[in-house]
Amino acid sequence: MAVTAGLALGACTETGTRARLGEEAADPAIASRQVRYQPVLAGFTAFRPVGPIDWGRSNERVAPGAPAR
């Protein structure tokens, strides 16, 4: 039973090039992506509450093939 458990756990380990992924992190010859500033609120769109609207007209406005308004 111990041998079976050992073989099962051994199958979960990675071997080969994937097992050494951390070694490249210390290599200064490998290029990395440049860091750039991006504001936290970039792409933010504010939505305000609106009053109730007629649902039938609202559905017609967004229905496929509806005329552009």
N, C-alpha and C positions, 0 to 999 in steps of 0.2 A: 504494500500500500504506500509506503514511503517512497519507493522508487517511482511509482505511478504519479504521485504528487510532485516529485522532483522533475519528472519529464514534462508534466503539464505546466509547471511554472517556468521551466526552461524554454518552452515554446513561446512564452510571452515576452522574452527578452529580445532586444534588437541586436543584430550583428552586422558587421560590414561597415559601409560608409555612413549609414544612418546612426550607428551607435557612437560616432565621433563628431557629432554636430557641434559640440562646444569648443572643439579645438580651433575652428576657423575664427572664432570670436576674438582671439588674441593675435591674429595675423594682420599686421598693418598694411600688407600689400593688397588685401581684398578691398575692393571699392564698396562704399556704402551709400545709401540714399541721403541726399542733403536734407538738413533740417530747415524747415521754413515756418514762419509764424502764421498762425491762422486764428482769428478771433473766436472766442467761445460761442458767440452768437452769430457766426457767419451762416447765412442761409435761413435765419429765423424769420418767420412770418407771424405777425400778431393777428389773432382772430378775436373779434369783439362779438358779444352776444347781440342778437337781433331779435326783433319782435316776431310774432307768429306770422306765417305767410300761407297763402292758399296752396295746399299740397298738390292739387291737380295741376295748377299752372306750373308749379315747381317741377313736377315730374315731366311735363311736356317740354320744359326748357332743357332738361338734361337727357331726354330720350334720344336714342340713335336716330339719325336722319332728321332731327329737329332743325328748323332754320336758325341760323346764327343771329344772336341778338346783341 
